[in-house]
């Protein structure tokens, strides 16, 4: 049965080619794309119109390896002949509805290979600094897409932002500027229990009171009050050892530099730990030279 289905598909495509070959099978070419809605993962929702008409033939020609589903909205007078056969041959669900559309078919396509993620960078401008936020559009479809509107959703499908204008999305990662804001000097900080519970977290804290919307679902940046916090595990390695004594532990935190620059680190000591211990803090800050390590002693009192 599968072999027969493939043969019928090939025959339908050959027949289409004999009738003029209006469709390439590439949505970026065959559709006039009006909007693309990107999510953090597949699929993206592509909305557009079908200038050449013949939606059933478009279904047969489209690359089924990248399409999850297609929905058409047609005018009441549109010819739907061939849709039943096209739906049977397609490797994805196809739906048809009648609407107020006059003449040109409206297409909504669920397409894999298109996603987005937020990106944040700190850049110096003379003696001042700014944080630049970008929407990174990831395109692995090997197609060049153009759309009038780009919509970005978070992992819960809530709207994040929208970009308008005739936007080109080429294969690879394509950044769209989002917002930028003045920022203070980055500060290297070690804090316990945030953003990751139960561990010491090296972070770069940047004062940025006028920051725009911050998306922390990539775990590449966090926002607390008027400060942005960037994980800094790539800059320092922290190893813990303990010595037990009656009613307390002596804790040794070894800090090893992972960079080629000397860095000043500040420690934010908690008063207590979630497991009930009181903290007797050690030093508040230290300099860390490349290739060297520093050991910080503190105590957990029970």
C-alpha positions as CSV (number, residue, x, y, z in Angstrom):
1,X,0.0,0.0,0.0
2,X,2.9,2.4,0.9
3,X,4.5,1.7,-2.5
4,X,1.3,2.4,-4.3
5,X,0.8,5.6,-2.4
6,X,4.3,6.8,-3.4
7,X,3.7,5.9,-7.0
8,X,0.4,7.8,-7.0
9,X,2.2,10.8,-5.5
10,X,4.9,10.7,-8.1
11,X,2.3,10.4,-10.8
12,X,0.4,13.4,-9.4
13,X,3.5,15.5,-9.4
14,X,4.4,14.5,-12.9
15,X,0.9,15.4,-14.0
16,X,1.3,18.8,-12.2
17,X,4.5,19.4,-14.1
18,X,2.8,18.6,-17.4
19,X,0.2,21.2,-16.6
20,X,2.7,23.9,-16.3
21,X,4.6,23.2,-13.1
22,X,3.3,26.2,-11.2
23,X,4.6,25.1,-7.8
24,X,8.2,24.5,-6.7
25,X,7.2,22.7,-3.5
26,X,8.9,25.5,-1.5
27,X,6.5,27.5,0.7
28,X,8.9,30.5,0.6
29,X,8.5,30.7,-3.2
30,X,5.0,29.5,-3.8
31,X,3.3,31.6,-1.1
32,X,3.1,35.3,-0.6
33,X,3.9,35.2,3.1
34,X,2.2,37.8,5.2
35,X,3.4,36.7,8.7
36,X,5.6,34.1,10.4
37,X,5.0,33.3,14.1
38,X,8.1,31.9,15.7
39,X,8.2,29.8,18.9
40,X,11.1,28.6,21.0
41,X,10.9,25.3,19.1
42,X,9.1,23.7,16.1
43,X,6.8,24.4,14.4
44,X,6.4,28.0,13.2
45,X,3.1,29.2,11.9
46,X,3.3,30.7,8.4
47,X,0.4,32.7,7.0
48,X,0.1,33.8,3.5
49,X,-1.9,33.7,0.2
50,X,-1.6,31.5,-2.8
51,X,-1.4,33.8,-5.8
52,X,-1.5,31.0,-8.4
53,X,-4.6,29.4,-6.9
54,X,-5.0,25.6,-7.3
55,X,-4.5,24.8,-3.6
56,X,-4.8,21.0,-4.1
57,X,-1.8,21.1,-6.4
58,X,0.1,23.1,-3.9
59,X,-0.5,20.4,-1.3
60,X,0.9,17.8,-3.6
61,X,4.0,19.8,-4.4
62,X,4.9,21.0,-1.0
63,X,7.9,19.4,0.9
64,X,6.1,17.1,3.3
65,X,9.3,16.5,5.3
66,X,9.1,20.1,6.8
67,X,5.4,20.7,6.9
68,X,3.3,19.5,9.9
69,X,-0.1,20.7,8.6
70,X,-1.9,23.1,6.2
71,X,-5.2,24.9,6.6
72,X,-6.9,26.7,3.7
73,X,-9.5,29.4,3.8
74,X,-11.3,29.7,0.5
75,X,-14.0,31.8,-1.0
76,X,-17.5,30.3,-1.2
77,X,-17.0,29.9,-5.0
78,X,-13.6,28.3,-4.9
79,X,-13.1,24.9,-6.6
80,X,-12.1,22.2,-4.1
81,X,-11.9,19.4,-6.6
82,X,-8.8,17.3,-6.0
83,X,-8.6,18.0,-2.2
84,X,-9.7,14.6,-1.2
85,X,-7.0,13.0,-3.2
86,X,-4.4,15.5,-2.1
87,X,-5.3,15.0,1.5
88,X,-4.9,11.2,1.1
89,X,-1.5,11.6,-0.6
90,X,-0.1,14.3,1.7
91,X,2.1,13.3,4.6
92,X,0.4,15.9,6.9
93,X,-3.2,16.9,7.7
94,X,-5.0,19.3,5.4
95,X,-8.1,21.2,6.3
96,X,-10.4,23.5,4.2
97,X,-12.9,26.2,5.4
98,X,-15.0,28.7,3.6
99,X,-14.7,32.3,4.4
100,X,-15.0,35.8,3.1
101,X,-11.9,35.5,1.1
102,X,-12.5,36.6,-2.5
103,X,-10.5,34.8,-5.2
104,X,-7.1,34.2,-3.5
105,X,-6.7,31.3,-1.1
106,X,-5.5,32.1,2.4
107,X,-3.0,29.5,3.7
108,X,-1.9,28.8,7.3
109,X,1.0,26.3,7.4
110,X,2.8,24.7,10.3
111,X,6.4,24.5,9.3
112,X,9.4,22.9,11.0
113,X,12.9,24.4,11.0
114,X,12.0,27.9,12.2
115,X,12.4,29.0,15.8
116,X,13.7,31.9,17.8
117,X,15.6,32.6,21.0
118,X,16.5,35.9,22.8
119,X,20.0,37.2,22.9
120,X,21.6,39.8,25.1
121,X,25.0,41.5,24.9
122,X,26.8,44.1,26.9
123,X,28.7,46.6,24.8
124,X,30.9,49.5,25.8
125,X,30.4,52.9,24.2
126,X,33.4,55.0,25.3
127,X,33.0,55.4,29.1
128,X,29.4,54.2,29.1
129,X,27.8,50.8,28.5
130,X,24.6,49.5,27.0
131,X,22.8,46.2,26.9
132,X,21.4,45.2,23.5
133,X,18.6,42.7,23.2
134,X,18.0,40.8,20.0
135,X,15.5,38.2,18.7
136,X,17.6,35.5,17.1
137,X,15.6,33.8,14.3
138,X,16.9,30.3,13.6
139,X,16.3,29.0,10.1
140,X,17.3,25.5,9.2
141,X,14.9,25.1,6.3
142,X,17.4,25.9,3.6
143,X,14.9,28.4,2.3
144,X,14.9,32.2,2.3
145,X,11.7,33.5,3.8
146,X,10.2,37.0,3.5
147,X,7.3,38.2,5.6
148,X,5.5,41.5,6.4
149,X,5.2,40.6,10.1
150,X,7.3,38.5,12.5
151,X,5.5,37.4,15.7
152,X,7.5,36.0,18.6
153,X,5.9,33.8,21.3
154,X,7.3,32.5,24.6
155,X,7.3,28.7,25.5
156,X,3.7,29.2,26.9
157,X,2.6,30.7,23.5
158,X,2.2,34.2,25.0
159,X,3.1,37.1,22.7
160,X,6.6,38.6,23.3
161,X,7.0,41.1,20.6
162,X,6.3,41.8,16.9
163,X,8.4,43.2,14.1
164,X,6.9,44.7,10.9
165,X,8.2,45.6,7.5
166,X,9.3,43.3,4.7
167,X,11.7,41.1,6.7
168,X,14.0,38.5,5.1
169,X,14.9,35.4,7.1
170,X,17.9,33.7,5.6
171,X,19.2,30.2,6.5
172,X,21.2,30.3,9.7
173,X,20.7,32.6,12.6
174,X,19.3,36.0,11.8
175,X,19.2,38.7,14.6
176,X,16.5,41.3,14.8
177,X,17.2,44.2,17.1
178,X,14.8,44.4,19.9
179,X,15.7,46.9,22.6
180,X,18.7,48.6,24.1
181,X,19.3,50.5,27.3
182,X,22.1,52.2,29.2
183,X,23.8,49.9,31.8
184,X,26.3,50.1,34.7
185,X,29.6,48.4,35.0
186,X,29.4,44.6,35.1
187,X,30.1,43.1,38.6
188,X,31.3,39.6,39.2
189,X,29.2,38.1,42.0
190,X,28.9,34.7,43.7
191,X,25.5,34.1,45.3
192,X,23.9,31.1,46.9
193,X,20.6,29.5,45.9
194,X,19.7,31.8,43.0
195,X,19.0,31.4,40.2
196,X,19.8,27.7,40.7
197,X,18.7,26.3,44.1
198,X,21.1,24.4,46.3
199,X,24.4,25.6,44.8
200,X,26.7,28.6,44.6
201,X,26.0,30.6,41.4
202,X,28.7,32.7,39.8
203,X,27.0,35.6,38.0
204,X,27.7,38.9,36.2
205,X,25.4,41.5,37.6
206,X,24.6,44.6,35.5
207,X,22.6,47.5,36.7
208,X,20.0,48.3,34.0
209,X,16.9,50.1,35.3
210,X,15.4,50.9,31.9
211,X,15.8,47.4,30.5
212,X,13.0,46.2,28.2
213,X,11.3,42.8,28.5
214,X,13.7,40.0,29.6
215,X,13.1,36.4,28.7
216,X,14.7,34.0,31.2
217,X,13.5,30.7,29.7
218,X,16.9,30.2,27.9
219,X,18.6,30.5,31.3
220,X,21.1,32.9,29.7
221,X,19.9,36.0,31.7
222,X,17.8,36.7,34.7
223,X,16.2,39.9,36.0
224,X,15.8,40.9,39.6
225,X,14.5,44.4,40.3
226,X,16.7,46.9,38.3
227,X,19.6,44.5,37.6
228,X,20.2,41.9,35.0
229,X,22.1,38.8,36.0
230,X,24.1,36.7,33.5
231,X,25.4,33.2,34.5
232,X,29.2,33.1,34.6
233,X,30.1,29.4,35.1
234,X,32.4,29.8,32.1
235,X,34.5,32.3,34.0
236,X,35.1,30.5,37.3
237,X,35.0,26.9,38.7
238,X,33.8,26.4,42.2
239,X,34.5,23.2,44.2
240,X,33.3,22.5,47.7
241,X,34.8,20.3,50.5
242,X,33.7,20.0,54.1
243,X,35.1,19.0,57.5
244,X,32.6,17.9,60.1
245,X,32.9,19.1,63.7
246,X,30.3,18.9,66.6
247,X,27.4,21.1,65.6
248,X,29.0,22.6,62.5
249,X,30.8,22.1,59.3
250,X,33.9,23.9,58.0
251,X,33.3,24.5,54.3
252,X,36.1,25.2,51.8
253,X,35.2,26.8,48.5
254,X,38.0,26.5,46.0
255,X,37.7,29.1,43.2
256,X,39.7,28.5,40.0
257,X,39.9,31.0,37.2
258,X,38.8,29.9,33.8
259,X,39.7,33.1,32.0
260,X,42.9,34.8,30.9
261,X,42.1,38.0,32.8
262,X,42.4,38.9,36.5
263,X,38.9,39.3,38.0
264,X,37.5,40.7,41.2
265,X,34.7,38.7,42.7
266,X,32.2,39.7,45.4
267,X,30.4,37.1,47.6
268,X,26.8,37.6,48.7
269,X,26.6,35.5,51.9
270,X,23.2,34.0,52.9
271,X,22.2,34.2,56.6
272,X,20.8,30.7,56.5
273,X,20.6,27.7,54.2
274,X,17.3,26.0,53.2
275,X,18.4,22.9,55.2
276,X,18.4,24.9,58.4
277,X,22.1,25.8,58.9
278,X,23.2,29.3,59.9
279,X,26.1,30.7,57.9
280,X,29.2,32.1,59.5
281,X,30.6,33.9,56.5
282,X,34.1,34.1,55.2
283,X,35.7,36.9,53.2
284,X,33.5,39.3,51.2
285,X,35.6,39.5,48.1
286,X,38.7,38.3,46.4
287,X,40.9,38.8,43.3
288,X,41.4,35.8,41.1
289,X,44.4,35.6,38.8
290,X,44.5,33.4,35.7
291,X,46.0,30.0,36.4
292,X,45.6,30.4,40.1
293,X,43.0,29.5,42.7
294,X,41.6,31.0,45.9
295,X,40.2,29.0,48.9
296,X,37.4,30.6,50.9
297,X,36.5,29.2,54.3
298,X,33.1,29.6,55.8
299,X,31.1,27.6,58.4
300,X,27.6,26.0,58.5
301,X,26.3,26.0,62.1
302,X,23.6,23.6,63.2
